[in-house]
Structures are given as structure tokens and as C-alpha cells.
Amino acid sequence: MQEEPIDPFNGDPTDPAAGLDDLDDDVENEPLTDAERQDVLEDLSDLEIYQALLSPTGIRGLVIECEDCHEPHYFDWDLLRGNLRHLLDSGRPRVHEPAYDPDPDHYVTWEYARGYADGVHDTLTEGNEDEKD
């Protein structure tokens, strides 16, 4: 299974973004700090939980408010997972663009997903505590 979306210009000599690779060479690539790396690993772990809990309810991914353009960006589960893995591998985020015509009703924020997961956890934990009494 491919983890990342396929590049439609892969191997195309007329790739309009081909020159961008040269720009990346000029930028010194600093690896993630141990704390940053741990944060990304935790995000990947959380993402698995959120997807398992929310996909059956029709949620397709997460919406993130972009700090650069101040617009919401909608990420399907696989795309977000691929972006986080790329960040782990390269130490820098991918260039992104907004999803094409997403339905906002099918995306939730990290905070919502975290609260949902916490609620499910608390409900399951309360059920186990009642059985012990």
C-alpha cells in the first residue's frame, strides 16, 4: 500500500516544480529535535486512534487552521499520516495546498478528535470501575 499520494509529474521533464528541488538544497536541513520528533510520533499514534474511532461515523480526516494563510486546510487520514511521516524523515513539513472542494461536515479539528477519544476512553474506564465495585 502506498503511504503518500502519487506525484502526477514524477519523471516528467516539464515538471513545473522541478526547480524547487534546487531551492531545497540551499536551505540547511536541521533535523527535528528529540522533543519535536516525540511530538510527531505522538501525533501519528493519536491519528491512528482518531481514525479508528471517527471513520465509522463518517469523518474523513482533520481540519487544521493554517498559520501561514489563516485558512482551514482539510486533510484526509492518509494524507495527514503521509505528511507527518515526511516531517519525521525530512525534518520539514511538506508544501501544502487546500483540498479541492471538501465537505467541512466530514472533517473535525484535532481538539474535537482528542475530546472524542478522551470521552470514549472515560466511558470505557467508568464501565470497568462499576464492575469492580
C-alpha positions as CSV (number, residue, x, y, z in Angstrom):
1,M,0.0,0.0,0.0
2,Q,1.4,3.4,-1.0
3,E,1.6,5.8,2.0
4,E,1.7,9.0,0.0
5,P,-0.2,10.4,-2.9
6,I,1.3,9.7,-6.3
7,D,3.1,12.7,-7.9
8,P,1.4,13.2,-11.3
9,F,4.6,14.9,-12.6
10,N,7.0,12.1,-11.4
11,G,9.7,11.8,-14.1
12,D,8.1,14.5,-16.3
13,P,10.9,16.7,-17.7
14,T,8.4,19.6,-17.9
15,D,7.5,19.3,-14.2
16,P,6.7,22.9,-13.2
17,A,8.0,22.3,-9.7
18,A,11.3,20.8,-10.8
19,G,13.3,23.9,-9.9
20,L,12.0,23.8,-6.4
21,D,14.3,20.9,-5.6
22,D,17.3,23.2,-6.2
23,L,15.9,25.7,-3.7
24,D,15.7,23.0,-1.0
25,D,19.4,22.2,-1.4
26,D,20.2,25.8,-0.5
27,V,18.3,25.5,2.8
28,E,20.2,23.9,5.6
29,N,18.2,20.9,6.7
30,E,18.1,20.8,10.5
31,P,16.8,17.5,11.9
32,L,14.0,17.6,14.4
33,T,14.9,17.9,18.0
34,D,14.2,14.9,20.2
35,A,11.2,16.7,21.6
36,E,9.8,17.6,18.2
37,R,10.3,14.1,17.0
38,Q,8.5,12.7,20.0
39,D,5.6,15.2,19.3
40,V,5.3,13.9,15.7
41,L,5.4,10.3,16.9
42,E,2.6,11.0,19.4
43,D,0.6,12.8,16.7
44,L,0.9,9.7,14.5
45,S,-0.2,7.5,17.3
46,D,-3.1,9.8,18.1
47,L,-4.1,9.9,14.5
48,E,-4.5,6.1,14.4
49,I,-6.8,6.3,17.3
50,Y,-8.8,9.2,15.9
51,Q,-9.2,7.4,12.6
52,A,-10.3,4.2,14.2
53,L,-12.9,6.0,16.3
54,L,-14.2,8.6,13.9
55,S,-14.1,6.9,10.4
56,P,-17.1,4.7,11.2
57,T,-19.1,7.9,12.0
58,G,-18.3,9.4,8.5
59,I,-15.4,11.6,9.5
60,R,-12.8,11.6,6.7
61,G,-10.0,13.5,8.4
62,L,-8.9,16.6,10.2
63,V,-9.2,20.3,9.5
64,I,-6.2,22.4,10.6
65,E,-6.1,26.2,10.6
66,C,-3.1,27.2,8.5
67,E,-0.8,29.6,10.4
68,D,0.6,31.0,7.0
69,C,-2.6,31.7,5.1
70,H,-5.1,31.7,8.0
71,E,-7.4,29.3,6.0
72,P,-8.7,25.9,7.1
73,H,-6.9,23.0,5.4
74,Y,-8.7,19.7,5.2
75,F,-6.6,16.5,5.4
76,D,-7.8,13.0,4.8
77,W,-6.4,10.5,7.2
78,D,-3.8,9.0,4.8
79,L,-2.6,12.4,3.6
80,L,-2.1,13.7,7.1
81,R,-0.3,10.5,8.0
82,G,1.9,10.8,5.0
83,N,2.7,14.5,5.9
84,L,3.7,13.5,9.4
85,R,5.9,10.7,8.2
86,H,7.5,13.1,5.7
87,L,8.2,15.5,8.6
88,L,9.9,12.7,10.5
89,D,12.0,11.7,7.6
90,S,13.0,15.1,6.3
91,G,12.7,17.4,9.3
92,R,10.5,19.9,7.5
93,P,6.8,20.0,6.5
94,R,5.6,19.5,3.0
95,V,4.4,22.3,0.8
96,H,0.6,22.1,1.1
97,E,-2.4,23.3,-0.7
98,P,-6.0,23.2,0.3
99,A,-8.1,20.2,-0.6
100,Y,-10.4,20.6,-3.6
101,D,-13.9,21.4,-2.6
102,P,-14.0,19.4,0.7
103,D,-17.2,19.0,2.7
104,P,-16.4,20.6,6.1
105,D,-19.0,18.3,7.7
106,H,-16.7,15.4,7.1
107,Y,-13.7,16.9,9.0
108,V,-13.1,17.7,12.6
109,T,-10.3,19.6,14.5
110,W,-7.5,17.9,16.4
111,E,-9.2,19.2,19.6
112,Y,-12.5,17.7,18.7
113,A,-10.9,14.4,17.8
114,R,-8.9,14.4,21.1
115,G,-12.0,15.2,23.1
116,Y,-13.9,12.4,21.4
117,A,-11.2,9.9,22.1
118,D,-11.0,11.0,25.7
119,G,-14.7,10.7,26.0
120,V,-14.7,7.2,24.6
121,H,-11.8,6.3,27.0
122,D,-13.6,7.7,30.0
123,T,-16.8,5.9,29.2
124,L,-15.0,2.6,28.8
125,T,-13.0,3.2,32.0
126,E,-16.1,4.1,34.0
127,G,-17.8,0.9,32.8
128,N,-14.8,-1.2,34.2
129,E,-14.8,0.7,37.5
130,D,-18.5,0.0,38.0
131,E,-17.9,-3.7,37.5
132,K,-15.2,-3.8,40.2
133,D,-17.5,-2.3,42.9
